[in-house]
Structures are given as C-alpha cells and as structure tokens.
Amino acid sequence: MPAVDIFYKIDDAAFQIGEINRHYLQDYRTALLYYQRVWQWDPQTVLPARFAVARIYDDGLHDRIKALQYYELAIRLESDYPSKVVYAKGRIDEINRELAQD
C-alpha cells in the first residue's frame, strides 16, 4: 500500500481508537488525545471528532466551558451530521442558561 493511502487512513484509525477509549474503556483523557489527532492529521476530516470531544467535556469531565467551545466548532466544521448539530445547538443553549444562573 502506498504511503499516501496510509496517510488518508490515519485519521480514521485515530477516530476509532478514540471511540474505543471513550465508549468501552471510559478513558476520556486518552480518547481526547486520539480525537484531537483526527483533525491534526487531517484538518479537512469529515469525521465527528470535535463533536465527540465536546461530549466528553460535557458528559464525562463536566467542563462546560470547553464543551461549549467544541460544540461550536462541531457545528461549524461537522455540519454533515445534522442530528449532532441539532444536539450541539440544544446543549449550547442549555449550558448558556445554566451558566447565566450561576
């Protein structure tokens, strides 16, 4: 397999490793690392890695500020996933309401 073909698969592999760490091992820190590698290795990726990072910060690590940042990035850069965009917009609204109450 030519090196070029491998390069185009590396972001897919990083995404899958992130998924395994997030969903099966609940190792959120390692999952974050691999999801971030997805767009580092392929800035034009179509994979929902930013959305996954937002969910980890939101649900797993309870860091609402970072979750907001990544939800906004996901909406802007991962719009190929309409249901995820709808979810992200809803969470942004909800988090902003929670932060306004504090």
N, CA, C and O atoms as a DFTB+ gen file, in Angstrom:
408 C
 N C O
     1  1       0.851      -1.183       0.000
     2  2       0.000       0.000       0.000
     3  2       0.891       1.240       0.000
     4  3       1.784       1.355       0.840
     5  1       0.666       2.158      -0.917
     6  2       1.477       3.375      -0.961
     7  2       1.299       4.207       0.307
     8  3       0.248       4.166       0.947
     9  1       2.328       4.954       0.656
    10  2       2.303       5.784       1.858
    11  2       1.148       6.772       1.837
    12  3       0.581       7.075       2.886
    13  1       0.790       7.278       0.665
    14  2      -0.312       8.238       0.551
    15  2      -1.613       7.614       1.044
    16  3      -2.379       8.274       1.746
    17  1      -1.881       6.360       0.693
    18  2      -3.097       5.692       1.139
    19  2      -3.126       5.544       2.654
    20  3      -4.177       5.712       3.272
    21  1      -2.001       5.239       3.248
    22  2      -1.922       5.109       4.700
    23  2      -2.218       6.447       5.353
    24  3      -2.923       6.497       6.361
    25  1      -1.698       7.521       4.804
    26  2      -1.929       8.846       5.373
    27  2      -3.420       9.159       5.445
    28  3      -3.878       9.755       6.420
    29  1      -4.176       8.769       4.436
    30  2      -5.605       9.070       4.419
    31  2      -6.397       8.186       5.378
    32  3      -7.564       8.471       5.648
    33  1      -5.810       7.154       5.882
    34  2      -6.490       6.260       6.821
    35  2      -6.152       6.572       8.274
    36  3      -6.845       6.106       9.177
    37  1      -5.117       7.338       8.511
    38  2      -4.648       7.550       9.873
    39  2      -5.686       8.282      10.726
    40  3      -5.809       8.001      11.918
    41  1      -6.432       9.214      10.132
    42  2      -7.456       9.907      10.903
    43  2      -8.609       8.964      11.244
    44  3      -9.196       9.066      12.321
    45  1      -8.936       8.046      10.327
    46  2      -9.973       7.048      10.617
    47  2      -9.562       6.163      11.792
    48  3     -10.364       5.879      12.682
    49  1      -8.307       5.736      11.780
    50  2      -7.806       4.887      12.863
    51  2      -7.828       5.638      14.192
    52  3      -8.232       5.084      15.214
    53  1      -7.394       6.897      14.177
    54  2      -7.397       7.694      15.405
    55  2      -8.819       7.850      15.934
    56  3      -9.043       7.774      17.142
    57  1      -9.775       8.066      15.041
    58  2     -11.173       8.208      15.467
    59  2     -11.658       6.921      16.127
    60  3     -12.296       6.965      17.179
    61  1     -11.362       5.790      15.523
    62  2     -11.810       4.508      16.089
    63  2     -11.159       4.225      17.447
    64  3     -11.808       3.694      18.348
    65  1      -9.897       4.576      17.591
    66  2      -9.228       4.400      18.889
    67  2      -9.873       5.316      19.926
    68  3     -10.051       4.920      21.078
    69  1     -10.223       6.534      19.525
    70  2     -10.943       7.436      20.419
    71  2     -12.273       6.846      20.840
    72  3     -12.643       6.910      22.012
    73  1     -12.994       6.270      19.888
    74  2     -14.294       5.656      20.191
    75  2     -14.149       4.512      21.192
    76  3     -14.938       4.400      22.131
    77  1     -13.152       3.672      20.994
    78  2     -12.929       2.546      21.909
    79  2     -12.615       3.054      23.311
    80  3     -13.171       2.564      24.294
    81  1     -11.728       4.030      23.398
    82  2     -11.369       4.562      24.710
    83  2     -12.541       5.255      25.396
    84  3     -12.700       5.158      26.613
    85  1     -13.348       5.945      24.625
    86  2     -14.488       6.664      25.199
    87  2     -15.609       5.716      25.618
    88  3     -16.065       5.757      26.761
    89  1     -16.050       4.870      24.701
    90  2     -17.248       4.067      24.944
    91  2     -17.002       2.782      25.719
    92  3     -17.842       2.374      26.521
    93  1     -15.866       2.142      25.491
    94  2     -15.644       0.834      26.102
    95  2     -14.748       0.882      27.325
    96  3     -14.941       0.113      28.268
    97  1     -13.772       1.776      27.319
    98  2     -12.822       1.836      28.427
    99  2     -13.092       3.001      29.375
   100  3     -12.524       3.053      30.466
   101  1     -13.952       3.935      28.973
   102  2     -14.227       5.159      29.731
   103  2     -12.935       5.892      30.114
   104  3     -12.837       6.502      31.178
   105  1     -11.967       5.813      29.230
   106  2     -10.694       6.512      29.412
   107  2     -10.789       7.799      28.596
   108  3     -10.354       7.858      27.446
   109  1     -11.365       8.824      29.216
   110  2     -11.679      10.049      28.498
   111  2     -10.442      10.827      28.074
   112  3     -10.432      11.430      27.001
   113  1      -9.412      10.823      28.889
   114  2      -8.188      11.562      28.540
   115  2      -7.521      10.982      27.290
   116  3      -7.085      11.724      26.410
   117  1      -7.446       9.662      27.223
   118  2      -6.852       9.032      26.038
   119  2      -7.749       9.240      24.825
   120  3      -7.256       9.485      23.723
   121  1      -9.054       9.145      25.018
   122  2      -9.990       9.387      23.919
   123  2      -9.811      10.801      23.378
   124  3      -9.786      10.997      22.163
   125  1      -9.687      11.790      24.266
   126  2      -9.475      13.170      23.827
   127  2      -8.227      13.277      22.958
   128  3      -8.240      13.926      21.912
   129  1      -7.166      12.640      23.395
   130  2      -5.912      12.678      22.644
   131  2      -6.106      12.164      21.218
   132  3      -5.654      12.790      20.259
   133  1      -6.780      11.020      21.084
   134  2      -6.956      10.440      19.756
   135  2      -7.938      11.224      18.902
   136  3      -7.715      11.384      17.702
   137  1      -9.016      11.713      19.492
   138  2      -9.942      12.543      18.714
   139  2      -9.237      13.799      18.199
   140  3      -9.457      14.209      17.060
   141  1      -8.401      14.401      19.021
   142  2      -7.683      15.599      18.586
   143  2      -6.685      15.278      17.475
   144  3      -6.415      16.116      16.614
   145  1      -6.148      14.081      17.499
   146  2      -5.244      13.658      16.426
   147  2      -5.978      13.579      15.092
   148  3      -5.377      13.785      14.038
   149  1      -7.273      13.283      15.135
   150  2      -8.044      13.171      13.896
   151  2      -7.898      14.435      13.068
   152  3      -7.516      14.370      11.900
   153  1      -8.198      15.592      13.663
   154  2      -8.108      16.822      12.862
   155  2      -6.681      17.344      12.766
   156  3      -6.381      18.161      11.895
   157  1      -5.800      16.885      13.646
   158  2      -4.393      17.253      13.487
   159  2      -3.826      16.573      12.238
   160  3      -3.103      17.192      11.458
   161  1      -4.159      15.311      12.062
   162  2      -3.629      14.562      10.941
   163  2      -4.401      14.809       9.645
   164  3      -3.860      14.628       8.554
   165  1      -5.652      15.217       9.764
   166  2      -6.438      15.564       8.581
   167  2      -7.355      16.732       8.917
   168  3      -8.494      16.523       9.335
   169  1      -6.875      17.953       8.740
   170  2      -7.676      19.128       9.089
   171  2      -9.024      19.194       8.364
   172  3      -9.943      19.863       8.837
   173  1      -9.150      18.515       7.233
   174  2     -10.393      18.518       6.465
   175  2     -11.243      17.276       6.729
   176  3     -12.126      16.960       5.932
   177  1     -11.000      16.582       7.809
   178  2     -11.722      15.342       8.101
   179  2     -13.231      15.557       8.129
   180  3     -13.721      16.621       8.506
   181  1     -13.941      14.531       7.725
   182  2     -15.403      14.575       7.791
   183  2     -15.921      13.827       9.021
   184  3     -17.130      13.742       9.238
   185  1     -15.015      13.294       9.809
   186  2     -15.412      12.534      10.997
   187  2     -15.839      13.479      12.122
   188  3     -15.283      14.571      12.240
   189  1     -16.810      13.087      12.950
   190  2     -17.331      13.958      14.010
   191  2     -16.467      13.962      15.275
   192  3     -16.974      13.749      16.376
   193  1     -15.193      14.197      15.117
   194  2     -14.269      14.155      16.252
   195  2     -14.479      15.321      17.212
   196  3     -14.398      15.143      18.427
   197  1     -14.744      16.493      16.687
   198  2     -14.956      17.660      17.568
   199  2     -16.221      17.490      18.383
   200  3     -16.279      17.864      19.555
   201  1     -17.225      16.926      17.755
   202  2     -18.453      16.639      18.487
   203  2     -18.184      15.645      19.620
   204  3     -18.690      15.810      20.730
   205  1     -17.387      14.618      19.334
   206  2     -17.046      13.628      20.361
   207  2     -16.288      14.277      21.515
   208  3     -16.530      13.960      22.679
   209  1     -15.371      15.184      21.190
   210  2     -14.620      15.900      22.230
   211  2     -15.573      16.742      23.080
   212  3     -15.452      16.785      24.304
   213  1     -16.513      17.405      22.423
   214  2     -17.497      18.205      23.171
   215  2     -18.288      17.329      24.138
   216  3     -18.518      17.720      25.282
   217  1     -18.701      16.160      23.691
   218  2     -19.473      15.254      24.558
   219  2     -18.644      14.771      25.746
   220  3     -19.164      14.630      26.853
   221  1     -17.360      14.517      25.518
   222  2     -16.507      14.103      26.640
   223  2     -16.399      15.224      27.660
   224  3     -16.564      14.994      28.858
   225  1     -16.122      16.445      27.189
   226  2     -16.029      17.560      28.129
   227  2     -17.361      17.808      28.825
   228  3     -17.380      18.166      30.003
   229  1     -18.453      17.628      28.132
   230  2     -19.778      17.867      28.680
   231  2     -20.195      16.757      29.642
   232  3     -20.451      17.017      30.817
   233  1     -20.261      15.536      29.152
   234  2     -20.808      14.417      29.923
   235  2     -19.794      13.729      30.835
   236  3     -20.119      13.335      31.955
   237  1     -18.572      13.591      30.346
   238  2     -17.584      12.830      31.099
   239  2     -16.774      13.636      32.090
   240  3     -16.537      13.197      33.215
   241  1     -16.347      14.824      31.669
   242  2     -15.459      15.626      32.513
   243  2     -16.156      16.838      33.133
   244  3     -15.578      17.524      33.976
   245  1     -17.383      17.098      32.723
   246  2     -18.212      18.185      33.275
   247  2     -17.516      19.542      33.200
   248  3     -17.609      20.354      34.120
   249  1     -16.826      19.769      32.102
   250  2     -16.184      21.060      31.843
   251  2     -17.028      21.759      30.785
   252  3     -16.785      21.620      29.586
   253  1     -18.018      22.508      31.244
   254  2     -18.995      23.123      30.350
   255  2     -18.372      24.168      29.413
   256  3     -18.804      24.308      28.269
   257  1     -17.372      24.892      29.889
   258  2     -16.751      25.922      29.055
   259  2     -16.071      25.285      27.839
   260  3     -16.265      25.736      26.710
   261  1     -15.277      24.242      28.071
   262  2     -14.622      23.562      26.950
   263  2     -15.658      22.870      26.066
   264  3     -15.510      22.834      24.845
   265  1     -16.695      22.327      26.677
   266  2     -17.757      21.693      25.899
   267  2     -18.370      22.697      24.934
   268  3     -18.587      22.384      23.763
   269  1     -18.650      23.901      25.419
   270  2     -19.208      24.947      24.555
   271  2     -18.303      25.226      23.366
   272  3     -18.773      25.333      22.234
   273  1     -17.014      25.344      23.622
   274  2     -16.054      25.636      22.540
   275  2     -16.104      24.562      21.455
   276  3     -16.116      24.866      20.263
   277  1     -16.133      23.302      21.891
   278  2     -16.111      22.219      20.918
   279  2     -17.465      22.004      20.257
   280  3     -17.521      21.609      19.092
   281  1     -18.553      22.253      20.971
   282  2     -19.859      22.194      20.307
   283  2     -19.924      23.228      19.192
   284  3     -20.432      22.939      18.109
   285  1     -19.416      24.430      19.446
   286  2     -19.428      25.480      18.422
   287  2     -18.552      25.104      17.227
   288  3     -18.931      25.338      16.079
   289  1     -17.384      24.523      17.498
   290  2     -16.529      24.050      16.402
   291  2     -17.214      22.944      15.606
   292  3     -17.152      22.917      14.377
   293  1     -17.860      22.043      16.317
   294  2     -18.541      20.932      15.650
   295  2     -19.642      21.448      14.733
   296  3     -19.792      20.967      13.610
   297  1     -20.407      22.419      15.200
   298  2     -21.466      22.983      14.361
   299  2     -20.881      23.597      13.102
   300  3     -21.420      23.426      12.008
   301  1     -19.790      24.304      13.258
   302  2     -19.173      24.998      12.124
   303  2     -18.472      24.042      11.159
   304  3     -18.536      24.230       9.944
   305  1     -17.800      23.008      11.699
   306  2     -16.934      22.170      10.862
   307  2     -17.467      20.767      10.596
   308  3     -16.930      20.059       9.744
   309  1     -18.505      20.354      11.303
   310  2     -19.017      18.989      11.140
   311  2     -20.508      19.001      10.826
   312  3     -21.276      18.211      11.376
   313  1     -20.900      19.888       9.952
   314  2     -22.321      20.047       9.635
   315  2     -22.884      18.905       8.788
   316  3     -24.078      18.891       8.489
   317  1     -22.046      17.957       8.402
   318  2     -22.529      16.784       7.662
   319  2     -23.321      15.831       8.549
   320  3     -23.856      14.832       8.066
   321  1     -23.399      16.133       9.842
   322  2     -24.099      15.296      10.812
   323  2     -25.249      16.102      11.413
   324  3     -25.125      16.616      12.525
   325  1     -26.368      16.219      10.689
   326  2     -27.454      17.102      11.136
   327  2     -27.978      16.804      12.534
   328  3     -28.261      17.732      13.291
   329  1     -28.112      15.542      12.890
   330  2     -28.641      15.230      14.226
   331  2     -27.657      15.665      15.311
   332  3     -28.076      16.075      16.394
   333  1     -26.371      15.581      15.037
   334  2     -25.371      16.033      16.002
   335  2     -25.371      17.552      16.107
   336  3     -25.164      18.101      17.189
   337  1     -25.601      18.231      14.986
   338  2     -25.675      19.693      15.002
   339  2     -26.877      20.144      15.838
   340  3     -26.766      21.075      16.635
   341  1     -28.009      19.490      15.656
   342  2     -29.205      19.823      16.448
   343  2     -28.924      19.607      17.929
   344  3     -29.261      20.452      18.757
   345  1     -28.307      18.478      18.263
   346  2     -27.969      18.190      19.658
   347  2     -27.024      19.258      20.207
   348  3     -27.227      19.767      21.310
   349  1     -25.989      19.593      19.432
   350  2     -24.999      20.583      19.879
   351  2     -25.656      21.934      20.138
   352  3     -25.363      22.581      21.144
   353  1     -26.536      22.363      19.248
   354  2     -27.226      23.646      19.447
   355  2     -28.066      23.624      20.714
   356  3     -28.097      24.599      21.465
   357  1     -28.741      22.514      20.946
   358  2     -29.530      22.382      22.167
   359  2     -28.679      22.438      23.421
   360  3     -29.044      23.088      24.401
   361  1     -27.551      21.761      23.389
   362  2     -26.650      21.775      24.554
   363  2     -26.049      23.154      24.764
   364  3     -25.899      23.590      25.906
   365  1     -25.703      23.846      23.692
   366  2     -25.170      25.205      23.822
   367  2     -26.186      26.091      24.529
   368  3     -25.840      26.831      25.450
   369  1     -27.437      26.013      24.096
   370  2     -28.487      26.814      24.738
   371  2     -28.645      26.449      26.209
   372  3     -28.744      27.323      27.070
   373  1     -28.668      25.149      26.487
   374  2     -28.851      24.685      27.865
   375  2     -27.679      25.080      28.764
   376  3     -27.885      25.545      29.885
   377  1     -26.472      24.898      28.284
   378  2     -25.285      25.259      29.071
   379  2     -25.248      26.759      29.316
   380  3     -24.935      27.199      30.422
   381  1     -25.566      27.551      28.290
   382  2     -25.585      29.001      28.472
   383  2     -26.613      29.416      29.519
   384  3     -26.364      30.322      30.315
   385  1     -27.769      28.754      29.519
   386  2     -28.780      29.048      30.565
   387  2     -28.239      28.687      31.953
   388  3     -28.396      29.449      32.907
   389  1     -27.604      27.524      32.052
   390  2     -27.032      27.107      33.352
   391  2     -25.972      28.091      33.822
   392  3     -25.940      28.459      34.997
   393  1     -25.107      28.519      32.910
   394  2     -24.045      29.458      33.285
   395  2     -24.616      30.814      33.671
   396  3     -24.073      31.481      34.552
   397  1     -25.679      31.226      33.041
   398  2     -26.301      32.509      33.372
   399  2     -26.930      32.488      34.756
   400  3     -27.029      33.527      35.409
   401  1     -27.355      31.314      35.211
   402  2     -27.954      31.191      36.544
   403  2     -26.920      31.214      37.649
   404  3     -27.231      31.578      38.783
   405  1     -25.682      30.827      37.331
   406  2     -24.624      30.768      38.358
   407  2     -24.109      32.116      38.732
   408  3     -23.222      32.225      39.578
